[in-house]
Amino acid sequence: MTRHRRAFTLIELLVVVSIIALLIGVLLPALGAARRSAKQLKAINANRQIMVAYTAYQEDYDGHVLFAYPPAIVDGQPFVVRPPSGQTFSTDVDNAAPVIRYPARIAPYLQHAWEILYDHDAPPERPASSDSQSQAWTKLYALSLFPTFGINSVYVGGDLGHDGFVGDAPNRGQHVVFERGEVRRPSELVVFADAVQRGGGVSTGVNGYHLAAPPIARGRQWRADRDGAVVVKTGEFLGVPLGRYGLAVVTGFFDGHAAATPPSDLDDMRLWNNTATEPDEDYTP
């Protein structure tokens, strides 16, 4: 007696394929959300490590915070950095930009682990011991530009472009925190935040930026909207706080904790300006 194997009909095959497609459609968004969540947790951890380094700097400098975006000379002294490659870079010479920006100055407190500062992308090439001074400078310049997190330079640590250093230092801007003891609400004061370069003709891309723009600084710079933030001051480069893994912005606060913060919360000057009492308060130079 011959046995006949029953084959699937075309309709049955179509039903199976439809079910598989439906399951894939259900699972893919969940998998995408899980990946974004994992990346966001990694970014929060990187931000937290930067805050540990930021606090360690204060311990070494008697409670003084890291200067955020200073002039080349402060209190009569230049800034000097010495990467592990052996070169020395100082702000008392021309082309001081890569030392003025914060990444090169906080890097020693992170054991020069640039992967922490560049959590969103591979960091540019580091200076090597075989590099000439100019080659090493070019690499350090690239490293200084687009870290994942920008620093709240206008209100914490001082910004030479926002009256942070008025006249000859040490006559510093009164709206700026320069010492740990000045901070009124440590758990609510933004120091580092996800920053994406915008303005100045740049409107797309996921580059980081070394400065984090508060919503208001000599006028409105950006405002929160349903997509995260919309740039108001378009004529200059800003490090706009924009989330890379959803709307929430990975933010490091002065007390050392890091969290994913909604842009609507960050559109409140009381989180940026240590002395602000109103959500839309600007500083008075």
N, C-alpha and C positions, 0 to 999 in steps of 0.2 A: 504494500500500500504506500503510495507516494504522498508525502506531506507537503502541503503548500504553505509557505510562509506568507503571512499577511503583511503587505507593505503599507507605509503611511500614504494616505491620500494627499493630494495637493492642498486640500482645505485644511487638513490636520497640520501639515507643514507650515502653512501660512499662519495658523493659530499659534504654533510654537514660536515662530519667528516674531510674531507680534508681541507675545508675552515677554520674550527676551528683550526686545526693543523697549518695551514699557519699563521693565526692571532697570535697564541701563539708564533710561531717562530719569528714573526716580533716584538712582544711586549716584549718578555723576554730580549733580549739584551738592549732594551731601559730602562726597569725596572732596569736591572743590572747596567747600566750606571748612572741612577738616584740615586741608592743606593750608588754607589762609590762616586758620586759627593757630596751627603749629608755627607758621612763620611769624605771626604776631607775638606769640609767646617767646620765641627766640629773640625778637627785637626788644621786647620788654626786658629780657635778661641782659642783653647787650647794654641797654640804657642804664640798667641798675649797676652794671659793672663800671660804666662811665661815672655814675654818681659816687661810687666808692672811691674812684680815683680822684674825683673832684673834692671829696671830703678829705682824702689823704693830703692833697695839696694844702688845704687849709691848716692841717695839723703841722705841716712843715713851715708854714708862713704865719704862725701866731694868729690864726683866725681870719687872715685876709683871704678873700676869694680870688680865684683865677681871673686876671684881667681878660675881658672877653674880646674886645677889638680896640686895642689901645694905640696911641701914637707910638712912634719909634723909640722915644725916650720918655721915661716916667721917673720922677724923683731923681733926675740926673743920670739914670742908669738905662742902658740899652737892654733888650731881651736877647738871650743867647740860647741856642739849642744845639745839642751835639747828638746826632743819631748814632746808632751802633756802628755805622759804616766808618766813623772816625772823623768826618768833616765837622767844621764849626761854622755856624751861621749866626750872624748878629744883626740887630736892627740899626746899628750905628753906621752901616754902609748902605749903598743904594740897593734897590730891589729887596726891601725888607718884608714884602707881603706874606711869604709863606711862614714867617716867624710871628708876624702880627696876628694872623689867624690862629684860633685856639688849638687845632688838632696837633700841631707839632709840639706845642708846649704842654699838653696833657699826656701825650704819648708815653713819656717816661714812666708815668704813674699807671700805665696799662702794660708795662713791660714791652712797649712798642708793638703790641698786638693790634695791628691796623685792621684786622678782620673784625674787631669789635666796633671800631669807628665806621667801618664800611660794612655794616650788616646787610644792606640791601643789594650789594653788588661786590664783585671782587675789587679789592683796592688796587689803585695804580701801582706801577713798579716802584719798589723802594730804592733809596740810594744804596749803592754797593761800595765796598772798600776800594775797588778798582776804578771807581768813577773819578773824573776830575772834579774840581769844585763846581764848575759850571754845569756839568752833567748831573751832579748830585742835587744842585739847586733846582734844576728843571724838574727832577723827580719829586722833590719835596714840595715844589709849587703845585704840581698836579695833585699830590696827596692832600694838600691843604684846602682844596676848593669844594669838593662835593661829598663830605661825609654824610652818613645817614641822618645824623641829628645836628640841628643848628642850635647855637647857644643864644639865650635871651640877653643879647649884648646891650640893648637899649636901657634895660632896667637892672641888670645884674652883671657886675664886672666892668661896665662902661663901654661905650661905643664912640669912637672919635668923630663919627658922622652924625651923632645925635646928642651933642653937647655933653657927652660923658666926661670929657676932660676939657674944662673951660680955662682958657689962658694957659699959663705955665703950671704943669703939675707941681705940687699936689693939690692945686685948687680944682677939685673935681665936682662934677655935676651933682646937685643935691637930690636929684630924683633917682640916683643909682645906689644900689647896695654894693659896698666895697668891703664890708667886714661882717663876719658871721653874727656878731652881736646886734647888728642893725635889723635883722630879719624879724618881722612881727608875726608872720604866719608861715613857719617853715614847711608845713605839710601842704600849703596851698600856693607856694611861689614857684612858678615854672623856671627851670634852669635850662634843660635841654628838651627839644621836641622834634619829632619827625619833621624834616624840612624839605620841600621840593622847590627847586628854582623856578620862579615865575617873574613876570614883568620884564622890562627892558627888551621886549620883542620875543621873549620865550613864553610859550603858552602850552607846550606839550612836553612829554618826556618824564622820566622818573629820577633824574639826577637829584642828588641831595644838595645841601648848601650849608656853609659853615655858620650862617646866622639864621636864627629863627625870628621871624617878624611878628611882633605883637599886633593885635588888631588896630591899635591906635598908637601913633608916635608922630607928633607934629601933624596931626590929621589922620583920617581913616586910611588904613593900608589894605585891609581885607575885611570881609564880613562873612559870617557863617551862612550857608544855605543848605538846601536838602542834598546837594552833591558834595558837601564838605565845606568849601570856602570859595568865594569869588574875589578876585583881586580888584581893588579899587585904585590903588596907586600903581599904574601900569608903566610909568616912565622910567623906573629904576629896578634893578635886580632885588628881589625879595626871596627869603627862604620861607615860603608860606607853609604853615602847619597843615599838611594833608596826610591822611592815612594811606598807607601802601597796601594794607590787607583788610580793606573795608573802610568805613567812614572814620572810625575811631583813630585818634592820633596817639602814638606811643610817646609818653611824656615823662620826663624825670623832674621830680620836685626837690626843693632845697633840703628837706629832711632825709633825702636818700632813697625814697621809694619811687617806683616807676609804675605807670598804669596806662591803659588804653583809655583816652579821654575823648568824649564827643566834641566835635568842633563847636557846637552850640555852647558848651561849657567854656571852651577856650576863648570864645568871643566875649570875654569879661575881663576888663582891665585889672580887677582885683587879684587875678591869678598871675599877672605879669608885673605889675607895679607894686612894690612893697608898701607904698604909702597910699595907694588909691582907695577911696571909700565909695566910689560909684562905678558901675560896670562900664561906662563910656568915658571915664576920666582920662584926660591927656596930661602930659607933663608940661610944666612951665619952665622953659630954659632960664 
